[in-house]
């Protein structure tokens, strides 16, 4: 029996601008949102301080423990809060290496699951721990619409009552984030305005949202990976309201006015890339009284069973 179960959602970058560099790191200005694709994290306590993470699905079983952010998150939690260890099961549904934040989602999901199990309510300490694990892991603790600045650790939650519908194009090959940033540095640009996107989201102005969808890493990713270029061309062929790479790739999203239009495009796509219809989601309030901005995503026993069945 698992003592804590949570969902941890994927994200898309509706905008991503490079705002400079500091201390060897690029500074970003990015508007992000969760989409309804999630990994399932379930944990039960141990008598000792060991952390065991068991991955399921999408080839995640082959991730070496020393490179698995979920393992690092569990060990960091036990060390920081002095708790016992945990056995953790992670059921993957977020495509890996796609710019959808799967690794960060797993790390944040482990932190949220262990915090729930061991009744740790110091969200500021959890946020600091998440930031030490990855630039967008702190955001994944919170979820929802947000503007990320600096190295991605400065988070400004946003309000958007409008649901956005997208068709994802999912190349099989990844793009190295480090290589993508280096490629960007060879031909930097200053296009786009996340501030305008923030205002459009607040107003529920779909046209304004679409006009300000932009990713400065999109062109570098396409130059590095022909499949990203293929995905961008495929997205454009359906004349969506907007389209862009998410993160440093390799996934591309095409934004449409409705789910029906997304499904229309999916049904007519004849290329070799995997596709998936998704929509934006916002965090739900948690029964423990944790604020909406920092709510873990509770998971029912029935949903855990479905995740087990899916990955058997």
C-alpha positions in Angstrom: 0.0 0.0 0.0 1.4 3.4 -1.0 1.3 6.1 1.6 1.4 9.0 -0.9 0.5 9.3 -4.5 0.7 12.4 -6.7 0.5 13.4 -10.4 3.2 15.6 -11.8 2.3 17.3 -15.0 4.3 18.1 -18.2 4.7 21.8 -19.3 5.0 23.7 -22.5 6.9 27.0 -23.0 4.4 29.3 -24.6 7.2 31.8 -24.8 11.0 31.6 -24.2 13.3 34.5 -24.6 16.9 34.8 -23.7 17.4 37.8 -21.5 21.2 37.7 -21.2 23.8 35.6 -19.3 25.2 35.6 -15.8 27.8 33.4 -14.1 28.0 31.1 -17.1 24.2 30.6 -17.3 21.7 32.0 -19.8 18.9 34.1 -18.2 15.4 33.5 -19.6 12.1 35.1 -19.7 9.5 32.4 -20.3 5.8 31.9 -19.9 4.9 28.2 -19.1 1.8 26.2 -18.6 1.0 22.7 -17.5 -0.7 20.3 -20.0 -2.8 17.3 -19.2 0.0 14.8 -19.6 1.4 13.5 -16.3 3.7 11.1 -14.6 2.4 9.1 -11.6 4.6 9.1 -8.5 3.7 6.7 -5.6 5.8 6.4 -2.4 5.9 4.3 0.7 8.2 4.8 3.7 11.1 2.6 4.7 12.6 1.8 8.1 16.0 3.0 7.0 17.1 6.1 5.1 17.6 4.5 1.7 15.7 5.8 -1.4 14.8 3.3 -4.1 13.2 4.6 -7.3 11.6 2.2 -9.8 10.8 3.6 -13.2 8.1 2.2 -15.5 7.4 3.0 -19.2 8.8 4.9 -22.2 12.2 3.3 -21.7 12.7 5.1 -18.4 13.8 1.8 -16.9 17.2 2.4 -18.6 18.0 5.7 -16.9 21.1 5.1 -14.7 20.3 5.9 -11.0 23.2 8.4 -10.9 21.6 10.4 -13.7 18.0 10.2 -12.5 16.7 13.4 -11.0 14.0 11.6 -9.2 16.7 9.6 -7.2 18.6 12.8 -6.5 15.3 14.5 -5.3 14.5 11.6 -2.9 18.0 11.5 -1.5 18.1 15.3 -1.1 14.7 15.3 0.7 15.8 12.7 3.2 19.1 14.6 3.8 17.4 18.0 4.2 14.5 17.0 6.4 16.0 14.1 8.3 13.3 11.7 7.4 13.4 8.0 6.8 13.8 6.8 3.2 11.2 5.6 0.7 10.4 3.1 -2.0 9.1 5.2 -5.0 7.4 4.0 -8.1 7.2 6.3 -11.1 4.9 5.6 -14.1 6.0 7.6 -17.1 3.6 9.2 -19.6 5.6 12.4 -20.2 7.7 11.8 -23.3 11.4 12.0 -22.4 13.8 14.4 -24.0 11.0 16.4 -25.5 11.3 19.8 -23.7 8.1 18.9 -21.8 9.9 18.9 -18.4 9.6 15.2 -17.7 12.8 14.9 -15.6 11.9 18.0 -13.5 8.3 16.8 -13.2 9.6 13.5 -11.7 11.9 15.3 -9.3 9.2 17.7 -8.2 6.7 14.8 -7.9 9.1 12.9 -5.6 9.5 16.0 -3.4 5.7 16.5 -3.3 5.0 12.8 -2.6 7.6 12.7 0.2 6.4 16.0 1.7 2.9 14.6 1.7 4.0 11.3 3.3 6.2 12.8 5.9 4.0 15.8 6.5 6.6 18.4 5.6 4.8 21.7 5.1 7.8 24.1 4.7 7.2 24.9 1.1 10.0 27.6 1.0 12.5 24.9 2.0 11.0 22.5 -0.6 11.3 25.2 -3.3 15.0 25.8 -2.4 15.6 22.1 -2.6 13.8 21.9 -6.0 15.9 24.8 -7.3 19.1 23.0 -6.4 17.9 20.0 -8.6 17.1 21.9 -11.8 16.1 25.3 -13.2 12.4 24.5 -13.7 11.9 21.9 -10.9 10.7 24.7 -8.5 8.0 25.6 -11.1 7.0 22.0 -11.3 6.3 22.0 -7.6 3.6 24.7 -8.2 2.4 24.1 -11.7 -0.2 26.2 -13.6 0.5 29.2 -15.7 3.6 31.1 -14.7 6.3 33.5 -15.9 9.8 32.2 -15.2 12.7 34.6 -15.2 16.4 34.6 -14.2 17.7 31.0 -14.5 14.1 29.9 -14.4 13.9 29.8 -10.6 12.1 33.2 -10.2 8.4 32.3 -10.5 5.5 34.6 -11.0 2.2 32.7 -11.0 -0.3 33.9 -13.6 -4.0 33.7 -13.9 -5.5 32.4 -17.1 -9.1 31.2 -17.2 -8.9 30.1 -20.8 -8.1 26.5 -21.7 -5.6 26.2 -24.6 -5.7 23.2 -26.9 -2.7 21.9 -28.8 -1.5 19.2 -31.1 1.9 17.9 -30.0 4.4 16.6 -32.6 6.9 14.3 -30.9 10.2 13.5 -32.6 12.0 10.4 -31.4 15.4 12.0 -31.2 16.4 14.5 -28.5 18.1 17.9 -28.6 20.9 18.6 -26.1 19.9 21.7 -24.2 23.6 22.7 -23.8 24.2 22.4 -27.5 21.0 24.3 -28.3 22.0 27.2 -26.2 25.5 27.2 -27.8 23.8 27.2 -31.2 21.6 30.1 -30.1 24.7 32.1 -29.1 26.0 31.8 -32.6 23.0 33.7 -33.9 21.2 35.4 -31.0 17.9 37.2 -31.5 15.8 39.6 -29.4 12.4 39.0 -30.9 9.2 38.5 -28.8 7.7 39.9 -25.7 6.7 37.7 -22.7 5.1 40.7 -21.1 2.6 41.0 -23.9 1.8 37.3 -23.6 1.2 37.7 -19.9 -1.3 40.5 -20.5 -3.1 38.5 -23.2 -3.4 35.5 -20.9 -4.8 37.7 -18.1 -7.4 39.1 -20.5 -8.2 35.8 -22.0 -7.3 37.3 -25.4 -6.7 34.2 -27.6 -5.5 36.3 -30.6 -3.1 38.2 -28.4 -1.8 34.9 -26.9 -1.2 33.5 -30.3 0.6 36.6 -31.6 3.1 36.3 -28.7 3.9 32.6 -28.8 7.6 32.4 -29.5 10.7 30.4 -28.6 14.2 31.8 -29.2 15.5 28.2 -29.1 13.2 26.9 -31.8 15.4 27.8 -34.8 18.6 26.5 -33.1 16.9 23.3 -32.2 15.7 22.8 -35.8 19.2 23.4 -37.1 20.5 20.8 -34.7 17.8 18.2 -35.3 16.1 17.5 -38.6 13.1 15.9 -36.9 12.4 19.2 -35.1 12.5 21.0 -38.4 10.1 18.3 -39.8 7.8 18.8 -36.8 7.7 22.6 -37.3 6.9 22.2 -40.9 4.2 19.7 -40.1 2.7 22.0 -37.5 2.7 24.9 -39.9 1.0 22.9 -42.7 -2.3 22.9 -40.7 -2.3 26.7 -40.4 -2.7 26.7 -36.6 -3.3 29.9 -34.6 0.3 29.6 -33.4 3.1 27.0 -33.2 6.5 26.7 -31.6 9.1 24.4 -30.1 8.8 23.8 -26.3 11.9 24.1 -24.2 15.0 23.3 -26.3 13.0 20.6 -28.1 12.4 18.3 -29.5 8.6 18.5 -29.2 6.6 21.1 -31.2 3.1 22.2 -30.3 0.5 23.7 -32.6 -2.1 25.8 -30.9 -5.7 25.7 -32.2 -8.9 27.4 -31.1 -10.6 24.2 -30.1 -10.0 20.5 -29.3 -12.0 19.6 -32.4 -9.5 21.4 -34.7 -6.6 19.7 -32.9 -8.3 16.3 -33.6 -9.0 17.3 -37.2 -5.3 18.1 -37.7 -4.2 14.9 -36.0 -6.6 12.8 -38.2 -5.1 14.3 -41.4 -1.4 14.2 -40.5 0.3 11.6 -42.7 3.9 12.0 -41.5 6.0 9.7 -39.3 6.1 11.7 -36.1 4.0 10.7 -33.1 1.2 13.2 -32.3 -0.9 13.8 -29.3 -3.8 16.2 -28.5 -3.4 18.0 -25.2 -4.8 21.0 -23.3 -3.6 23.2 -20.5 -4.5 22.4 -16.9 -4.2 24.3 -13.6 -3.4 22.9 -10.1 -6.2 21.9 -7.8 -6.4 23.0 -4.2 -5.0 20.3 -1.9 -7.0 19.1 1.1 -4.1 19.6 3.5 -4.6 23.4 3.2 -1.5 24.1 1.2 -2.0 27.1 -1.0 -3.1 26.7 -4.6 0.2 27.9 -5.9 2.0 25.0 -4.2 -0.5 22.2 -4.4 0.7 18.7 -5.0 -1.6 16.8 -7.4 -3.4 14.1 -5.4 -4.0 10.7 -7.1 -6.7 8.2 -6.3 -6.2 4.5 -5.7 -8.2 3.8 -8.9 -5.8 6.0 -10.9 -2.8 4.2 -9.5 -4.3 0.9 -10.6 -4.9 2.3 -14.1 -1.3 3.4 -14.2 -0.1 0.0 -13.1 -2.2 -1.7 -15.8 -1.0 0.7 -18.5 2.6 -0.1 -17.8 2.3 -3.9 -17.3 
